[in-house]
Each structure stands twice: as C-alpha cells, then as structure tokens.
Amino acid sequence: MAIQFHRAQRKKARLRLAIAGPAGSGKTYSALLIAFGLGGRTAMIDTERGSGELYVHLGDYDVCSLEAPFIPEKYVEAIQAAEGAGYDNIIIDSLSHAWAGPGGVLDIHGHAADRGGR
C-alpha cells in the first residue's frame, strides 16, 4: 500500500479529558472551570453522594446523581441522556466507581469468576 497525503482540514473536535488526583485535590472544581471556559451548557454525572453540587457558586450546571450499583450501563444511559438533552459539556464525577465501586467492572468480573466464568 502506498503512503498517501491529503489536504489538511480543520474539523470540529471534542475534548476528552481525564483529571486524576487524590481526594480533595480539586478535580471537580477544575473540571467545572474547564467546562465553563469551553462554554455552553454543562451537565455533571455525580457518583460522589451529592458533592458535585458543592460548586454552584462557580456557575450554572445541572446534575444527575448515580447511586450503587455502579454498573457501566448506568453511565452509558446518563451520558446518552445528557447528549439527548443537548448539553455541550459532560463531567463524570467519578468514573472510578464504574471500575472499582459496588457493581462496577471488578465486581462483575469477580461474580463471573465465582461462577467459573459462566
């Protein structure tokens, strides 16, 4: 196969950003400031027992609270609902529950292993 070039074109790109840090390091605060800087309507998917609403003094945003079990499908449903509602920015606080929280991927894997992979 021959290497080919094409004319560069500016395309609309979406930012996908992960912010990592220990508890209390400002991840939620920073995510909100970034979203407000990008402009548009912001939605937050909150798995931190309402802590996402502690920052209303920063600006306007809407919150959807998820509770255990944190199965990945709940996150997908919440993201799709935010997209359908026309939000420009979606903050997921916190995605780690989908991995290590009750009902998350590690739980799903553990239950499958307990059943012998069935």
C-alpha positions in Angstrom: 0.0 0.0 0.0 1.4 3.4 -1.0 1.6 6.2 1.5 -0.8 9.0 0.7 -1.3 12.6 1.8 -4.4 14.7 1.8 -5.2 18.4 2.3 -5.4 19.3 5.9 -8.8 20.5 7.0 -9.9 22.0 10.3 -12.6 19.7 11.8 -14.8 20.1 14.9 -13.1 18.1 17.6 -14.5 17.2 21.0 -12.3 17.4 24.1 -11.9 14.2 26.1 -10.1 14.9 29.3 -9.4 12.8 32.4 -8.4 14.5 35.6 -6.7 12.4 38.2 -5.6 13.2 41.7 -6.1 12.3 45.4 -9.3 13.2 47.2 -9.6 16.9 47.8 -7.1 17.9 45.1 -9.6 20.0 43.1 -10.6 17.6 40.3 -14.3 18.5 40.3 -13.5 22.2 40.8 -11.1 22.1 37.9 -13.4 20.2 35.6 -16.1 22.7 36.1 -13.8 25.7 35.4 -12.7 24.0 32.2 -16.3 23.3 31.2 -17.3 26.9 31.8 -14.2 28.1 29.9 -15.3 25.9 26.9 -18.8 27.5 27.1 -22.2 26.1 26.6 -24.5 24.0 28.9 -22.8 21.7 31.4 -24.1 18.5 32.9 -22.5 16.6 35.7 -23.0 12.9 36.4 -22.3 12.7 40.1 -21.5 9.4 41.9 -20.0 11.2 44.9 -23.2 11.4 47.1 -24.0 15.0 46.1 -20.6 16.5 46.3 -20.9 17.7 42.7 -23.4 20.3 43.9 -20.9 22.0 46.3 -19.7 24.3 43.5 -22.8 26.1 42.4 -21.1 29.4 43.2 -18.8 28.8 40.2 -21.6 28.9 37.6 -24.7 27.2 36.3 -24.7 23.5 35.7 -27.1 20.6 36.0 -26.5 17.4 38.0 -27.7 13.8 37.6 -26.9 11.6 40.6 -26.0 7.9 40.2 -26.1 5.5 43.1 -24.8 2.0 43.5 -24.7 -0.4 41.9 -22.4 1.4 39.5 -22.8 -0.8 36.5 -21.3 0.6 33.4 -24.7 0.7 31.6 -25.9 3.4 34.1 -23.0 5.6 33.0 -23.9 5.0 29.3 -27.6 5.8 30.0 -26.7 9.0 31.8 -24.3 10.1 29.0 -26.9 9.4 26.4 -29.5 11.3 28.3 -27.1 14.3 28.6 -26.4 14.1 24.8 -30.1 13.9 24.1 -30.8 16.9 26.2 -28.3 18.9 24.2 -25.6 19.5 26.8 -22.3 20.8 25.4 -20.1 19.5 28.3 -20.5 16.4 30.3 -18.5 15.9 33.5 -18.4 12.4 35.0 -17.5 12.6 38.7 -16.4 9.9 39.3 -15.8 7.3 36.7 -13.7 5.2 39.1 -16.9 3.8 40.6 -17.7 2.1 37.3 -14.4 0.3 37.8 -13.9 -0.3 41.5 -17.3 0.6 43.0 -20.2 -1.7 44.0 -21.5 -3.2 40.8 -18.5 -1.9 38.8 -16.4 -3.9 36.4 -14.3 -5.5 39.2 -17.5 -6.7 40.9 -18.8 -8.0 37.6 -15.5 -9.9 36.9 -15.5 -11.3 40.5 -19.0 -12.6 40.2 -18.1 -14.2 36.8 -15.0 -15.8 38.3 -17.0 -17.1 41.3 -19.4 -18.8 38.8 -16.4 -20.3 37.0 -16.7 -18.0 34.0 -20.3 -18.9 33.3 
